[in-house]
Every structure is written in structure tokens, then in C-alpha cells.
């Protein structure tokens, strides 16, 4: 119970593990102000050092990806997006090479916007 004597409920998200996917992305594609990135591919996790996230015209870089941490939650500022928006992710290795794009078939983020 909280300080007011009312019950607190916790919410959780459960997703199935899909071995065909390298990562699972939740949140922003449903119009929320956060993104959850979960690694399913160990090789991708081991080789990723940074992730560039482009959402709603804003670029965010997640630095220092750790091999013992398979999920990341990033909150975005501003109001929730009411329409479905697509997020683009680029996974970078230690040599600053893009090693994976999400979604798979995307062309990635414009190079002029990345890594400033």
C-alpha cells in the first residue's frame, strides 16, 4: 500500500521470445513517449556499443551498451504522439560501423543527423 492507504498496482509487459528477431522494440510505435529495446541476439548485443534512435524528428544516442544488460528503456520529452509513428534505430560497433538497422529493411538514419 502507498502512503494514502490505497493499493498500488504495478504494470508489466510480457512478450514472447522470438528467436528470429534480433531485437524487440516496444512503446513508441504505439504512440507512447518511451521506447523499450530488448536484445534477443547475443552476437548483436556483444558487438553493439551505441544505438542511435530517430523518433518524431528527434535523434537520441544510447551510449555504452553493456553485454550484461539486455533491455533499455528511454523516455522522450514532450506530449505522447497520437498517430502511429515509426522509429528507426542504428546499432553501432566499437569502430563506428552500423552493424544493424531496425526495422530490418530500413535504410537507416540520414548520416548527416547521426553521431553529432
Backbone atoms as SQL, in Angstrom:
CREATE TABLE atoms (id INTEGER PRIMARY KEY, chain TEXT, resi INTEGER, resn TEXT, atom TEXT, x REAL, y REAL, z REAL);
INSERT INTO atoms VALUES
  (1, 'A', 1, 'UNK', 'N', 0.833, -1.177, 0.000),
  (2, 'A', 1, 'UNK', 'CA', 0.000, 0.000, 0.000),
  (3, 'A', 1, 'UNK', 'C', 0.881, 1.245, 0.000),
  (4, 'A', 2, 'UNK', 'N', 0.334, 2.318, -0.555),
  (5, 'A', 2, 'UNK', 'CA', 1.095, 3.554, -0.555),
  (6, 'A', 2, 'UNK', 'C', 0.802, 4.373, 0.691),
  (7, 'A', 3, 'UNK', 'N', 1.316, 5.585, 0.778),
  (8, 'A', 3, 'UNK', 'CA', 1.160, 6.425, 1.968),
  (9, 'A', 3, 'UNK', 'C', -0.283, 6.822, 2.239),
  (10, 'A', 4, 'UNK', 'N', -1.144, 6.811, 1.221),
  (11, 'A', 4, 'UNK', 'CA', -2.540, 7.190, 1.397),
  (12, 'A', 4, 'UNK', 'C', -3.421, 6.007, 1.794),
  (13, 'A', 5, 'UNK', 'N', -2.836, 4.846, 1.994),
  (14, 'A', 5, 'UNK', 'CA', -3.612, 3.675, 2.360),
  (15, 'A', 5, 'UNK', 'C', -4.319, 3.011, 1.188),
  (16, 'A', 6, 'UNK', 'N', -3.968, 3.388, -0.018),
  (17, 'A', 6, 'UNK', 'CA', -4.585, 2.797, -1.213),
  (18, 'A', 6, 'UNK', 'C', -3.637, 1.755, -1.803),
  (19, 'A', 7, 'UNK', 'N', -4.222, 0.801, -2.465),
  (20, 'A', 7, 'UNK', 'CA', -3.414, -0.224, -3.120),
  (21, 'A', 7, 'UNK', 'C', -2.668, 0.364, -4.310),
  (22, 'A', 8, 'UNK', 'N', -1.460, -0.079, -4.501),
  (23, 'A', 8, 'UNK', 'CA', -0.695, 0.286, -5.685),
  (24, 'A', 8, 'UNK', 'C', -0.639, -0.920, -6.594),
  (25, 'A', 9, 'UNK', 'N', -0.849, -0.685, -7.851),
  (26, 'A', 9, 'UNK', 'CA', -0.764, -1.759, -8.836),
  (27, 'A', 9, 'UNK', 'C', 0.461, -1.534, -9.692),
  (28, 'A', 10, 'UNK', 'N', 1.147, -2.572, -9.961),
  (29, 'A', 10, 'UNK', 'CA', 2.298, -2.487, -10.853),
  (30, 'A', 10, 'UNK', 'C', 1.908, -3.096, -12.191),
  (31, 'A', 11, 'UNK', 'N', 2.397, -2.488, -13.230),
  (32, 'A', 11, 'UNK', 'CA', 2.122, -2.991, -14.569),
  (33, 'A', 11, 'UNK', 'C', 3.375, -3.657, -15.099),
  (34, 'A', 12, 'UNK', 'N', 3.188, -4.671, -15.892),
  (35, 'A', 12, 'UNK', 'CA', 4.331, -5.324, -16.517),
  (36, 'A', 12, 'UNK', 'C', 3.989, -5.640, -17.961),
  (37, 'A', 13, 'UNK', 'N', 5.022, -5.816, -18.728),
  (38, 'A', 13, 'UNK', 'CA', 4.870, -6.170, -20.136),
  (39, 'A', 13, 'UNK', 'C', 5.498, -7.541, -20.318),
  (40, 'A', 14, 'UNK', 'N', 4.763, -8.421, -20.907),
  (41, 'A', 14, 'UNK', 'CA', 5.274, -9.756, -21.188),
  (42, 'A', 14, 'UNK', 'C', 5.252, -9.944, -22.694),
  (43, 'A', 15, 'UNK', 'N', 6.377, -10.334, -23.239),
  (44, 'A', 15, 'UNK', 'CA', 6.453, -10.616, -24.673),
  (45, 'A', 15, 'UNK', 'C', 7.059, -11.992, -24.856),
  (46, 'A', 16, 'UNK', 'N', 6.690, -12.636, -25.916),
  (47, 'A', 16, 'UNK', 'CA', 7.286, -13.923, -26.228),
  (48, 'A', 16, 'UNK', 'C', 8.664, -13.730, -26.813),
  (49, 'A', 17, 'UNK', 'N', 9.501, -14.713, -26.652),
  (50, 'A', 17, 'UNK', 'CA', 10.833, -14.647, -27.248),
  (51, 'A', 17, 'UNK', 'C', 10.747, -15.205, -28.650),
  (52, 'A', 18, 'UNK', 'N', 11.114, -14.380, -29.596),
  (53, 'A', 18, 'UNK', 'CA', 11.106, -14.768, -30.994),
  (54, 'A', 18, 'UNK', 'C', 12.559, -14.884, -31.445),
  (55, 'A', 19, 'UNK', 'N', 13.041, -16.089, -31.599),
  (56, 'A', 19, 'UNK', 'CA', 14.439, -16.301, -31.950),
  (57, 'A', 19, 'UNK', 'C', 14.808, -15.781, -33.326),
  (58, 'A', 20, 'UNK', 'N', 13.813, -15.469, -34.150),
  (59, 'A', 20, 'UNK', 'CA', 14.102, -14.931, -35.469),
  (60, 'A', 20, 'UNK', 'C', 14.397, -13.436, -35.422),
  (61, 'A', 21, 'UNK', 'N', 13.949, -12.766, -34.382),
  (62, 'A', 21, 'UNK', 'CA', 14.190, -11.335, -34.236),
  (63, 'A', 21, 'UNK', 'C', 15.499, -11.100, -33.504),
  (64, 'A', 22, 'UNK', 'N', 16.229, -10.071, -33.952),
  (65, 'A', 22, 'UNK', 'CA', 17.447, -9.698, -33.233),
  (66, 'A', 22, 'UNK', 'C', 17.124, -8.825, -32.035),
  (67, 'A', 23, 'UNK', 'N', 16.099, -7.958, -32.185),
  (68, 'A', 23, 'UNK', 'CA', 15.661, -7.087, -31.091),
  (69, 'A', 23, 'UNK', 'C', 14.150, -6.968, -31.104),
  (70, 'A', 24, 'UNK', 'N', 13.595, -6.648, -29.944),
  (71, 'A', 24, 'UNK', 'CA', 12.170, -6.327, -29.805),
  (72, 'A', 24, 'UNK', 'C', 12.105, -4.859, -29.419),
  (73, 'A', 25, 'UNK', 'N', 11.223, -4.112, -30.095),
  (74, 'A', 25, 'UNK', 'CA', 11.061, -2.688, -29.815),
  (75, 'A', 25, 'UNK', 'C', 9.608, -2.449, -29.443),
  (76, 'A', 26, 'UNK', 'N', 9.385, -1.872, -28.265),
  (77, 'A', 26, 'UNK', 'CA', 8.034, -1.586, -27.780),
  (78, 'A', 26, 'UNK', 'C', 7.939, -0.120, -27.379),
  (79, 'A', 27, 'UNK', 'N', 6.709, 0.375, -27.324),
  (80, 'A', 27, 'UNK', 'CA', 6.470, 1.721, -26.816),
  (81, 'A', 27, 'UNK', 'C', 6.131, 2.717, -27.889),
  (82, 'A', 28, 'UNK', 'N', 7.162, 3.305, -28.508),
  (83, 'A', 28, 'UNK', 'CA', 6.946, 4.439, -29.402),
  (84, 'A', 28, 'UNK', 'C', 6.074, 4.135, -30.605),
  (85, 'A', 29, 'UNK', 'N', 6.127, 2.938, -31.125),
  (86, 'A', 29, 'UNK', 'CA', 5.294, 2.621, -32.291),
  (87, 'A', 29, 'UNK', 'C', 3.813, 2.596, -31.942),
  (88, 'A', 30, 'UNK', 'N', 3.510, 2.544, -30.659),
  (89, 'A', 30, 'UNK', 'CA', 2.129, 2.630, -30.206),
  (90, 'A', 30, 'UNK', 'C', 1.742, 4.040, -29.786),
  (91, 'A', 31, 'UNK', 'N', 2.624, 5.011, -30.000),
  (92, 'A', 31, 'UNK', 'CA', 2.335, 6.397, -29.677),
  (93, 'A', 31, 'UNK', 'C', 2.757, 6.832, -28.287),
  (94, 'A', 32, 'UNK', 'N', 3.492, 5.994, -27.561),
  (95, 'A', 32, 'UNK', 'CA', 3.925, 6.343, -26.214),
  (96, 'A', 32, 'UNK', 'C', 5.197, 7.184, -26.241),
  (97, 'A', 33, 'UNK', 'N', 5.554, 7.792, -25.111),
  (98, 'A', 33, 'UNK', 'CA', 6.730, 8.655, -25.029),
  (99, 'A', 33, 'UNK', 'C', 7.974, 7.913, -24.550),
  (100, 'A', 34, 'UNK', 'N', 8.017, 6.638, -24.738),
  (101, 'A', 34, 'UNK', 'CA', 9.184, 5.870, -24.337),
  (102, 'A', 34, 'UNK', 'C', 9.421, 4.759, -25.356),
  (103, 'A', 35, 'UNK', 'N', 10.613, 4.219, -25.309),
  (104, 'A', 35, 'UNK', 'CA', 10.956, 3.076, -26.145),
  (105, 'A', 35, 'UNK', 'C', 11.625, 2.040, -25.249),
  (106, 'A', 36, 'UNK', 'N', 11.263, 0.796, -25.457),
  (107, 'A', 36, 'UNK', 'CA', 11.918, -0.318, -24.791),
  (108, 'A', 36, 'UNK', 'C', 12.604, -1.131, -25.879),
  (109, 'A', 37, 'UNK', 'N', 13.887, -1.321, -25.726),
  (110, 'A', 37, 'UNK', 'CA', 14.668, -2.119, -26.679),
  (111, 'A', 37, 'UNK', 'C', 15.182, -3.339, -25.926),
  (112, 'A', 38, 'UNK', 'N', 14.856, -4.525, -26.415),
  (113, 'A', 38, 'UNK', 'CA', 15.322, -5.770, -25.807),
  (114, 'A', 38, 'UNK', 'C', 16.091, -6.566, -26.838),
  (115, 'A', 39, 'UNK', 'N', 17.296, -6.964, -26.489),
  (116, 'A', 39, 'UNK', 'CA', 18.138, -7.779, -27.368),
  (117, 'A', 39, 'UNK', 'C', 17.757, -9.246, -27.244),
  (118, 'A', 40, 'UNK', 'N', 17.576, -9.922, -28.375),
  (119, 'A', 40, 'UNK', 'CA', 17.418, -11.376, -28.414),
  (120, 'A', 40, 'UNK', 'C', 18.659, -12.044, -28.997),
  (121, 'A', 41, 'UNK', 'N', 19.426, -11.293, -29.774),
  (122, 'A', 41, 'UNK', 'CA', 20.595, -11.831, -30.462),
  (123, 'A', 41, 'UNK', 'C', 21.854, -11.514, -29.645),
  (124, 'A', 42, 'UNK', 'N', 22.492, -12.544, -29.121),
  (125, 'A', 42, 'UNK', 'CA', 23.681, -12.358, -28.276),
  (126, 'A', 42, 'UNK', 'C', 24.834, -11.712, -29.034),
  (127, 'A', 43, 'UNK', 'N', 25.018, -12.101, -30.283),
  (128, 'A', 43, 'UNK', 'CA', 26.114, -11.532, -31.069),
  (129, 'A', 43, 'UNK', 'C', 25.913, -10.031, -31.277),
  (130, 'A', 44, 'UNK', 'N', 24.675, -9.637, -31.586),
  (131, 'A', 44, 'UNK', 'CA', 24.386, -8.211, -31.750),
  (132, 'A', 44, 'UNK', 'C', 24.621, -7.473, -30.433),
  (133, 'A', 45, 'UNK', 'N', 24.175, -8.022, -29.326),
  (134, 'A', 45, 'UNK', 'CA', 24.390, -7.403, -28.024),
  (135, 'A', 45, 'UNK', 'C', 25.882, -7.252, -27.728),
  (136, 'A', 46, 'UNK', 'N', 26.643, -8.300, -27.969),
  (137, 'A', 46, 'UNK', 'CA', 28.079, -8.271, -27.677),
  (138, 'A', 46, 'UNK', 'C', 28.835, -7.263, -28.534),
  (139, 'A', 47, 'UNK', 'N', 28.371, -7.014, -29.743),
  (140, 'A', 47, 'UNK', 'CA', 29.086, -6.120, -30.662),
  (141, 'A', 47, 'UNK', 'C', 28.566, -4.689, -30.671),
  (142, 'A', 48, 'UNK', 'N', 27.423, -4.439, -30.056),
  (143, 'A', 48, 'UNK', 'CA', 26.848, -3.091, -30.056),
  (144, 'A', 48, 'UNK', 'C', 27.462, -2.252, -28.936),
  (145, 'A', 49, 'UNK', 'N', 27.942, -1.072, -29.294),
  (146, 'A', 49, 'UNK', 'CA', 28.491, -0.132, -28.302),
  (147, 'A', 49, 'UNK', 'C', 27.591, 1.082, -28.126),
  (148, 'A', 50, 'UNK', 'N', 26.858, 1.471, -29.184),
  (149, 'A', 50, 'UNK', 'CA', 25.954, 2.616, -29.144),
  (150, 'A', 50, 'UNK', 'C', 24.749, 2.327, -30.019),
  (151, 'A', 51, 'UNK', 'N', 23.617, 2.979, -29.690),
  (152, 'A', 51, 'UNK', 'CA', 22.410, 2.877, -30.506),
  (153, 'A', 51, 'UNK', 'C', 21.922, 4.290, -30.786),
  (154, 'A', 52, 'UNK', 'N', 21.663, 4.595, -32.061),
  (155, 'A', 52, 'UNK', 'CA', 21.048, 5.867, -32.451),
  (156, 'A', 52, 'UNK', 'C', 19.561, 5.617, -32.656),
  (157, 'A', 53, 'UNK', 'N', 18.731, 6.466, -32.038),
  (158, 'A', 53, 'UNK', 'CA', 17.275, 6.331, -32.101),
  (159, 'A', 53, 'UNK', 'C', 16.712, 7.594, -32.740),
  (160, 'A', 54, 'UNK', 'N', 16.020, 7.452, -33.869),
  (161, 'A', 54, 'UNK', 'CA', 15.349, 8.572, -34.514),
  (162, 'A', 54, 'UNK', 'C', 13.854, 8.365, -34.374),
  (163, 'A', 55, 'UNK', 'N', 13.203, 9.300, -33.672),
  (164, 'A', 55, 'UNK', 'CA', 11.763, 9.206, -33.448),
  (165, 'A', 55, 'UNK', 'C', 11.166, 10.602, -33.447),
  (166, 'A', 56, 'UNK', 'N', 10.139, 10.785, -34.252),
  (167, 'A', 56, 'UNK', 'CA', 9.421, 12.053, -34.320),
  (168, 'A', 56, 'UNK', 'C', 10.369, 13.218, -34.612),
  (169, 'A', 57, 'UNK', 'N', 11.368, 12.971, -35.455),
  (170, 'A', 57, 'UNK', 'CA', 12.308, 14.004, -35.853),
  (171, 'A', 57, 'UNK', 'C', 13.419, 14.284, -34.854),
  (172, 'A', 58, 'UNK', 'N', 13.452, 13.574, -33.753),
  (173, 'A', 58, 'UNK', 'CA', 14.477, 13.784, -32.724),
  (174, 'A', 58, 'UNK', 'C', 15.437, 12.612, -32.674),
  (175, 'A', 59, 'UNK', 'N', 16.716, 12.923, -32.585),
  (176, 'A', 59, 'UNK', 'CA', 17.751, 11.899, -32.520),
  (177, 'A', 59, 'UNK', 'C', 18.269, 11.776, -31.092),
  (178, 'A', 60, 'UNK', 'N', 18.302, 10.551, -30.586),
  (179, 'A', 60, 'UNK', 'CA', 18.836, 10.253, -29.260),
  (180, 'A', 60, 'UNK', 'C', 19.884, 9.170, -29.423),
  (181, 'A', 61, 'UNK', 'N', 21.005, 9.313, -28.738),
  (182, 'A', 61, 'UNK', 'CA', 22.044, 8.294, -28.768),
  (183, 'A', 61, 'UNK', 'C', 22.141, 7.618, -27.407),
  (184, 'A', 62, 'UNK', 'N', 22.117, 6.303, -27.433),
  (185, 'A', 62, 'UNK', 'CA', 22.295, 5.500, -26.224),
  (186, 'A', 62, 'UNK', 'C', 23.734, 5.004, -26.270),
  (187, 'A', 63, 'UNK', 'N', 24.526, 5.426, -25.305),
  (188, 'A', 63, 'UNK', 'CA', 25.954, 5.114, -25.321),
  (189, 'A', 63, 'UNK', 'C', 26.281, 4.054, -24.289),
  (190, 'A', 64, 'UNK', 'N', 27.393, 3.405, -24.516),
  (191, 'A', 64, 'UNK', 'CA', 27.934, 2.425, -23.567),
  (192, 'A', 64, 'UNK', 'C', 26.977, 1.274, -23.285),
  (193, 'A', 65, 'UNK', 'N', 26.577, 0.584, -24.330),
  (194, 'A', 65, 'UNK', 'CA', 25.730, -0.603, -24.179),
  (195, 'A', 65, 'UNK', 'C', 26.537, -1.678, -23.452),
  (196, 'A', 66, 'UNK', 'N', 25.933, -2.289, -22.455),
  (197, 'A', 66, 'UNK', 'CA', 26.608, -3.304, -21.632),
  (198, 'A', 66, 'UNK', 'C', 26.122, -4.702, -22.024),
  (199, 'A', 67, 'UNK', 'N', 27.050, -5.662, -22.093),
  (200, 'A', 67, 'UNK', 'CA', 26.691, -7.025, -22.508),
  (201, 'A', 67, 'UNK', 'C', 25.845, -7.748, -21.469),
  (202, 'A', 68, 'UNK', 'N', 25.849, -7.282, -20.229),
  (203, 'A', 68, 'UNK', 'CA', 25.050, -7.936, -19.196),
  (204, 'A', 68, 'UNK', 'C', 23.680, -7.269, -19.008),
  (205, 'A', 69, 'UNK', 'N', 23.355, -6.348, -19.874),
  (206, 'A', 69, 'UNK', 'CA', 22.061, -5.646, -19.802),
  (207, 'A', 69, 'UNK', 'C', 21.348, -5.807, -21.138),
  (208, 'A', 70, 'UNK', 'N', 20.306, -6.631, -21.176),
  (209, 'A', 70, 'UNK', 'CA', 19.640, -6.960, -22.435),
  (210, 'A', 70, 'UNK', 'C', 18.514, -6.014, -22.803),
  (211, 'A', 71, 'UNK', 'N', 18.049, -5.180, -21.873),
  (212, 'A', 71, 'UNK', 'CA', 16.936, -4.271, -22.166),
  (213, 'A', 71, 'UNK', 'C', 17.267, -2.852, -21.747),
  (214, 'A', 72, 'UNK', 'N', 16.764, -1.907, -22.536),
  (215, 'A', 72, 'UNK', 'CA', 16.943, -0.481, -22.262),
  (216, 'A', 72, 'UNK', 'C', 15.597, 0.212, -22.409),
  (217, 'A', 73, 'UNK', 'N', 15.320, 1.163, -21.520),
  (218, 'A', 73, 'UNK', 'CA', 14.112, 1.976, -21.594),
  (219, 'A', 73, 'UNK', 'C', 14.556, 3.426, -21.697),
  (220, 'A', 74, 'UNK', 'N', 14.087, 4.116, -22.732),
  (221, 'A', 74, 'UNK', 'CA', 14.438, 5.505, -22.955),
  (222, 'A', 74, 'UNK', 'C', 13.154, 6.315, -23.011),
  (223, 'A', 75, 'UNK', 'N', 13.072, 7.355, -22.187),
  (224, 'A', 75, 'UNK', 'CA', 11.893, 8.217, -22.169),
  (225, 'A', 75, 'UNK', 'C', 12.153, 9.428, -23.055),
  (226, 'A', 76, 'UNK', 'N', 11.119, 9.836, -23.810),
  (227, 'A', 76, 'UNK', 'CA', 11.208, 11.004, -24.666),
  (228, 'A', 76, 'UNK', 'C', 10.424, 12.149, -24.049),
  (229, 'A', 77, 'UNK', 'N', 10.894, 13.366, -24.260),
  (230, 'A', 77, 'UNK', 'CA', 10.226, 14.557, -23.759),
  (231, 'A', 77, 'UNK', 'C', 9.025, 14.903, -24.633),
  (232, 'A', 78, 'UNK', 'N', 8.125, 15.702, -24.095),
  (233, 'A', 78, 'UNK', 'CA', 7.000, 16.195, -24.871),
  (234, 'A', 78, 'UNK', 'C', 5.757, 15.347, -24.698),
  (235, 'A', 79, 'UNK', 'N', 4.755, 15.693, -25.489),
  (236, 'A', 79, 'UNK', 'CA', 3.464, 15.012, -25.426),
  (237, 'A', 79, 'UNK', 'C', 3.522, 13.681, -26.147),
  (238, 'A', 80, 'UNK', 'N', 2.680, 12.736, -25.736),
  (239, 'A', 80, 'UNK', 'CA', 2.605, 11.478, -26.486),
  (240, 'A', 80, 'UNK', 'C', 2.173, 11.737, -27.924),
  (241, 'A', 81, 'UNK', 'N', 2.673, 10.955, -28.829),
  (242, 'A', 81, 'UNK', 'CA', 2.330, 11.079, -30.235),
  (243, 'A', 81, 'UNK', 'C', 1.004, 10.369, -30.458),
  (244, 'A', 82, 'UNK', 'N', 0.038, 11.067, -31.023),
  (245, 'A', 82, 'UNK', 'CA', -1.294, 10.480, -31.186),
  (246, 'A', 82, 'UNK', 'C', -1.385, 9.528, -32.366),
  (247, 'A', 83, 'UNK', 'N', -0.591, 9.752, -33.390),
  (248, 'A', 83, 'UNK', 'CA', -0.631, 8.853, -34.544),
  (249, 'A', 83, 'UNK', 'C', 0.530, 7.869, -34.454),
  (250, 'A', 84, 'UNK', 'N', 0.383, 6.790, -35.177),
  (251, 'A', 84, 'UNK', 'CA', 1.443, 5.785, -35.193),
  (252, 'A', 84, 'UNK', 'C', 2.656, 6.362, -35.916),
  (253, 'A', 85, 'UNK', 'N', 3.761, 6.321, -35.278),
  (254, 'A', 85, 'UNK', 'CA', 4.998, 6.846, -35.831),
  (255, 'A', 85, 'UNK', 'C', 6.023, 5.728, -35.897),
  (256, 'A', 86, 'UNK', 'N', 6.872, 5.782, -36.853),
  (257, 'A', 86, 'UNK', 'CA', 7.884, 4.754, -36.995),
  (258, 'A', 86, 'UNK', 'C', 9.175, 5.224, -36.357),
  (259, 'A', 87, 'UNK', 'N', 9.786, 4.352, -35.624),
  (260, 'A', 87, 'UNK', 'CA', 11.085, 4.623, -35.031),
  (261, 'A', 87, 'UNK', 'C', 12.142, 3.936, -35.889),
  (262, 'A', 88, 'UNK', 'N', 13.297, 4.563, -36.004),
  (263, 'A', 88, 'UNK', 'CA', 14.420, 3.953, -36.702),
  (264, 'A', 88, 'UNK', 'C', 15.582, 3.875, -35.722),
  (265, 'A', 89, 'UNK', 'N', 16.249, 2.732, -35.728),
  (266, 'A', 89, 'UNK', 'CA', 17.382, 2.503, -34.843),
  (267, 'A', 89, 'UNK', 'C', 18.582, 2.082, -35.663),
  (268, 'A', 90, 'UNK', 'N', 19.749, 2.543, -35.264),
  (269, 'A', 90, 'UNK', 'CA', 21.008, 2.064, -35.824),
  (270, 'A', 90, 'UNK', 'C', 21.873, 1.580, -34.671),
  (271, 'A', 91, 'UNK', 'N', 22.382, 0.377, -34.814),
  (272, 'A', 91, 'UNK', 'CA', 23.244, -0.231, -33.818),
  (273, 'A', 91, 'UNK', 'C', 24.684, -0.112, -34.324),
  (274, 'A', 92, 'UNK', 'N', 25.553, 0.496, -33.511),
  (275, 'A', 92, 'UNK', 'CA', 26.929, 0.811, -33.899),
  (276, 'A', 92, 'UNK', 'C', 27.908, -0.066, -33.130),
  (277, 'A', 93, 'UNK', 'N', 28.981, -0.478, -33.801),
  (278, 'A', 93, 'UNK', 'CA', 30.026, -1.231, -33.108),
  (279, 'A', 93, 'UNK', 'C', 31.110, -0.278, -32.602),
  (280, 'A', 94, 'UNK', 'N', 32.162, -0.826, -32.039),
  (281, 'A', 94, 'UNK', 'CA', 33.231, -0.008, -31.445),
  (282, 'A', 94, 'UNK', 'C', 34.046, 0.753, -32.485),
  (283, 'A', 95, 'UNK', 'N', 33.942, 0.369, -33.756),
  (284, 'A', 95, 'UNK', 'CA', 34.663, 1.064, -34.830),
  (285, 'A', 95, 'UNK', 'C', 33.770, 2.073, -35.557),
  (286, 'A', 96, 'UNK', 'N', 32.614, 2.387, -34.967),
  (287, 'A', 96, 'UNK', 'CA', 31.632, 3.320, -35.541),
  (288, 'A', 96, 'UNK', 'C', 31.050, 2.853, -36.865),
  (289, 'A', 97, 'UNK', 'N', 30.883, 1.551, -37.005),
  (290, 'A', 97, 'UNK', 'CA', 30.193, 0.979, -38.159),
  (291, 'A', 97, 'UNK', 'C', 28.777, 0.603, -37.750),
  (292, 'A', 98, 'UNK', 'N', 27.815, 0.874, -38.633),
  (293, 'A', 98, 'UNK', 'CA', 26.450, 0.427, -38.375),
  (294, 'A', 98, 'UNK', 'C', 26.403, -1.071, -38.641),
  (295, 'A', 99, 'UNK', 'N', 26.028, -1.848, -37.626),
  (296, 'A', 99, 'UNK', 'CA', 26.007, -3.301, -37.772),
  (297, 'A', 99, 'UNK', 'C', 24.590, -3.851, -37.872),
  (298, 'A', 100, 'UNK', 'N', 23.576, -3.002, -37.575),
  (299, 'A', 100, 'UNK', 'CA', 22.197, -3.452, -37.695),
  (300, 'A', 100, 'UNK', 'C', 21.278, -2.240, -37.735),
  (301, 'A', 101, 'UNK', 'N', 20.263, -2.311, -38.591),
  (302, 'A', 101, 'UNK', 'CA', 19.215, -1.296, -38.660),
  (303, 'A', 101, 'UNK', 'C', 17.902, -1.906, -38.205),
  (304, 'A', 102, 'UNK', 'N', 17.103, -1.125, -37.490),
  (305, 'A', 102, 'UNK', 'CA', 15.743, -1.529, -37.143),
  (306, 'A', 102, 'UNK', 'C', 14.808, -0.446, -37.644),
  (307, 'A', 103, 'UNK', 'N', 13.750, -0.772, -38.335),
  (308, 'A', 103, 'UNK', 'CA', 13.406, -2.124, -38.783),
  (309, 'A', 103, 'UNK', 'C', 14.426, -2.644, -39.793),
  (310, 'A', 104, 'UNK', 'N', 14.447, -3.965, -39.950),
  (311, 'A', 104, 'UNK', 'CA', 15.446, -4.630, -40.798),
  (312, 'A', 104, 'UNK', 'C', 15.594, -4.007, -42.170),
  (313, 'A', 105, 'UNK', 'N', 14.493, -3.650, -42.780),
  (314, 'A', 105, 'UNK', 'CA', 14.525, -3.200, -44.167),
  (315, 'A', 105, 'UNK', 'C', 14.679, -1.694, -44.308),
  (316, 'A', 106, 'UNK', 'N', 14.851, -0.992, -43.187),
  (317, 'A', 106, 'UNK', 'CA', 15.007, 0.456, -43.280),
  (318, 'A', 106, 'UNK', 'C', 16.390, 0.789, -43.821),
  (319, 'A', 107, 'UNK', 'N', 16.499, 1.953, -44.397),
  (320, 'A', 107, 'UNK', 'CA', 17.781, 2.405, -44.934),
  (321, 'A', 107, 'UNK', 'C', 18.620, 3.088, -43.878),
  (322, 'A', 108, 'UNK', 'N', 18.100, 3.141, -42.681),
  (323, 'A', 108, 'UNK', 'CA', 18.861, 3.758, -41.607),
  (324, 'A', 108, 'UNK', 'C', 18.558, 5.237, -41.478),
  (325, 'A', 109, 'UNK', 'N', 19.265, 5.864, -40.604),
  (326, 'A', 109, 'UNK', 'CA', 19.099, 7.278, -40.314),
  (327, 'A', 109, 'UNK', 'C', 20.039, 8.064, -41.213),
  (328, 'A', 110, 'UNK', 'N', 19.586, 9.229, -41.662),
  (329, 'A', 110, 'UNK', 'CA', 20.438, 10.065, -42.511),
  (330, 'A', 110, 'UNK', 'C', 21.779, 10.277, -41.828),
  (331, 'A', 111, 'UNK', 'N', 22.857, 10.061, -42.551),
  (332, 'A', 111, 'UNK', 'CA', 24.180, 10.179, -41.974),
  (333, 'A', 111, 'UNK', 'C', 24.458, 11.578, -41.447),
  (334, 'A', 112, 'UNK', 'N', 23.842, 12.600, -42.026),
  (335, 'A', 112, 'UNK', 'CA', 24.079, 13.963, -41.565),
  (336, 'A', 112, 'UNK', 'C', 23.508, 14.197, -40.167),
  (337, 'A', 113, 'UNK', 'N', 22.546, 13.364, -39.740),
  (338, 'A', 113, 'UNK', 'CA', 21.922, 13.543, -38.425),
  (339, 'A', 113, 'UNK', 'C', 22.586, 12.698, -37.360),
  (340, 'A', 114, 'UNK', 'N', 23.387, 11.743, -37.761),
  (341, 'A', 114, 'UNK', 'CA', 23.915, 10.747, -36.827),
  (342, 'A', 114, 'UNK', 'C', 25.254, 11.174, -36.264),
  (343, 'A', 115, 'UNK', 'N', 25.456, 10.871, -34.986),
  (344, 'A', 115, 'UNK', 'CA', 26.740, 10.960, -34.304),
  (345, 'A', 115, 'UNK', 'C', 27.292, 12.380, -34.217),
  (346, 'A', 116, 'UNK', 'N', 26.426, 13.372, -34.065),
  (347, 'A', 116, 'UNK', 'CA', 26.904, 14.746, -33.917),
  (348, 'A', 116, 'UNK', 'C', 27.358, 14.985, -32.516);
